[in-house]
Amino acid sequence: MFTDNYKSMTTTICVCGAGTMGSGIAQVAAQSGFDTILYDVNGTVVDNAKISIQKTLQYLIDKNKITAKEKEAIFNNIKFTKDIKDCNAFVIIEAIIEKEEAKVSLFNELAKYNNEEVIFATNTSSFSVSSIQEKISFPERVVGMHFFNPAYIMKLVEVVKGVQTNDEVAKTIFDICKQMGKIPVMCKDAPGFIVNRVARHFYLESLKIVEEGIASFEQVDEILEATGFKMGPFRLMDLIGIDINLAVTESLYAAFDKAKRFEPSQIQIEKLKRNELGKKTGKGFYIYPDK
């Protein structure tokens, strides 16, 4: 599929969406030696991403994972922009709002500024890669590349083959994940892929325990963390974003014909109404005073 000239070019990765997930992916790409572009239409979000990446790189220094010189090199390897015309790369990873129409619109717009061999990877956690492909004129170059939060720490990446994904495209993304020091798992497109389908009940059953008054969310987190989980379900939902977590549940609920086991929790629905989305808003199940 790819020409020899294109394969030999300096590999550049562009990440679209400079929120928590997007900035984390960009950091991982830059740490792995890729020339990295981080784009967001919102200049404030771009500025916040710069601060966030500086903080996480400092965290790695404090943990003796990188040196101060390496921190500077990694940060300088990222081009921050709010101009979509700068998004010219070998691989473009979208990590924008979890709305299918927004992802489709972005990919179609990006195609105007890239050649016919660029790979478009979606970080969606809930939408069908095959469905996204159906609305794009280059479906064979669209693939799922599902990172987990925080992207600079979590090793797993689900590489999702849509119905029309070219085999070489999927393999290229699989290999790039390895270059990033990740553990990629290839899977077919299906509701929730692997992890979210299995993990959905980690969240939903925990929410049911609270709804039924069996225990508080603090107690659920405490006991699960005491048994070996690095983070309980409520702390994790706050980190991911309650809105994003709920969107995944709603997607699976619809995909499985409203099966009771995937029914969204009223607790999350109410938090969404109050804009209590977790760390990013300063309040979710816990309060974050430094936000």
Secondary structure, DSSP 8 states (H G I E B T S, - for coil): ---HHHHTS--EEEEE--SHHHHHHHHHHHHTT-EEEEE-S-HHHHHHHHHHHHHHHHHHHHTTSS-HHHHHHHHHTEEEES-GGG---SEEEE---S-HHHHHHHHHHHGGGS-TT-EEEE--SSS-HHHHHHTSS-GGGEEEEEE-SSTTT--EEEEEE-TT--HHHHHHHHHHHHHTT-EEEEEE--TTTTHHHHHHHHHHHHHHHHHTTSS-HHHHHHHHHHTT-SS-HHHHHHHH-HHHHHHHHHHHHHHTTT-GGG---HHHHHHHHTT--BGGGTBSSSB-TT-
